[in-house]
Amino acid sequence: MLDQEINNYQQKFCQQHGYPAVYYAKTMIHVQNMPDSAKRHPQGNIGWINYWRAFSGISRDFVKCSCCGKELSVHKELKPLHEAFAKYCPGCCNYEYSEGGHIIVENVQGMEDGIYITPLCVNCNNKFGNEIDLLPTSVMVEEVAPIIEE
């Protein structure tokens, strides 16, 4: 998603739902990776990583997994293009992609308990229901007004 699209989404979302809380970790944080989060979608159907980008203040193309620190591309929609290009340039465009991971925060000093979104690699995001530690550089955005499939 382009920066202008993210800015437009942010403005429209805030008019309807208010501004989600954003927390910047200063120390390692112990959280739970939310089970059954695949049925949750952000308003506007932009994907959770773009929701996070809209409110975290971080719109760059690469981010680090909040759990393991691995560098990730936020442009999962470009994966088919990257794969096609890699056929002609082995080792090029060999990206892993960030997901907007759902985490449950409870009893963390300075944070409201609730559900938050943070960048996670596929491996860390697939630890459904498990407790994980987030790095001190993690940025978490409160999940607000999700669409939940039945």
Secondary structure, DSSP 8 states (H G I E B T S, - for coil): --HHHHHHHHHHHHHHH----EEE-SS-EEEEE-TTGGGEE-TTS--HHHHHHHHHS---SEEE-TTT--EEES-GGGHHHHHHHHHHSTTTT---B-EEEEEEE-S-TTS-SEEEEEEE-HHHHT-TT-EEEE-TT-EEEE--S-EE--
